[in-house]
Amino acid sequence: MTRKLKRELFNLARESDLAGWRFLVSMFWRGAVSGRRASGNDSRLQEITGVLAHFPRNYLYKRQLPEALGLADLANRAVRGARSVSLSYCVVLKQYVSEDEKGVLLVSFENQLTQMLDSGRVDEILARYQLIFIPSWSGLYSRELFRLVAAARQEPVFVMPVHSHERELVPTLGTNCHSLPFNAASWVNPTFFEGPVQERDIDCLMVANFASFKRHWLLFKALKGLPEDIKVTCVGVPLGSRTAESIRQEAAEYGVSDQVTIVEDPSQEELGRYFRRAKMFCAMSYREGSFIAVAESLMSGTPVLMFRNAHIGTKSLINEDTGALVKSVRELRQKILEYRNFEGHEQVRQTSLENISAQANSRKLNDMLRDWSISNGKTWTVDIEPFYSQRLDFHYFSDDSRDRLADDYRYLSELGIRFPRFS
């Protein structure tokens, strides 16, 4: 069996969403056939989380959710003592004012949330800060999120799900859980994608790590049926065993090596230029998290082509004004030919600036948190600090923000919760 055929079969399985059924079969096999049922609370919590992540509305979910929260509470209680932790991809957004006006702490990535939960200081943190959590992948429910909700008890928990359709699941965790209409791709700073007008001399741009789930090969398959003067630039970084050579090999298998240029780990300035030079951006993944590069592309005025059946957080940003959703490789070819002559780049950029930039979303988030506080009888006298994300790390737009939040970072550091970027 050739590599191309194996790739096609694996992709068919992926698009059939067989991963969830494979998880169930594996779970039942261990329990019913081999007799190795989930032993221990943590194993059972992992089992329930896996089922809910793949099948959030299965017929047992109303029983599974409270069981998962109960097991998560036991996991939290098992934490003994306090230990210092160093958090990345997290940021204080609002200073603590009083018991009636708490600060706001934003945590992204499950592994960072785990560190905070295992610090033994969660109660002290929740006493002064409302928490916002940004999940990193498709499937809202996770062991870490269950533990956070269990630890919060009646304190509010705000969640920014990867996908818009997952927002309706957040209240199922408890009446204190609230969904926010943002995700990891909502905090792009458009100034990084400004600069002198560039000639749009790159036909198709793909900015993605070199992992197999990014599906570079689908673009190469489409390219095989297009005129030979259409060029593709793939910008990315290695991930695991997948390197730039992996991408070159895939391009060679489809006979399009001469049409593909690979750029590895460019600087932020160089990356901005690639976005501004592209006629279109091709997002080929079937399932992943927010895919921040999609928002960065739109901020550069570059329309996006994506598959209609994709489970990607930024798919909700694609419409007839910002790109196209395609059903097949054949339609992808048609759209590549169409967008090769696209002239509405400035309109794409202006629409993005007004609606999805970090500045616009910081204002929206502030208004939502303020309105929630006031409607729940809380005080709101201090706004959040406007912020943005760059290569997953958070930054403030104003240097004064760090000064205003110095006491908060000092307090958290004394608890043993350190933020190296802000210390």
Beta strands, then each sheet from edge to edge (+ up, - down):
strand 1: 85-86
strand 2: 90-94
strand 3: 103-108
strand 4: 129-134
strand 5: 157-159
strand 6: 177-179
strand 7: 202-207
strand 8: 232-236
strand 9: 260-264
strand 10: 278-283
strand 11: 304-307
strand 12: 323-326
strand 13: 387-390
strand 14: 393-396
strand 15: 417-418
sheet 1: 1+ 15+
sheet 2: 2+ 3- 4- 5- 6-
sheet 3: 9+ 8+ 7+ 10+ 11+ 12+
sheet 4: 13+ 14-
end
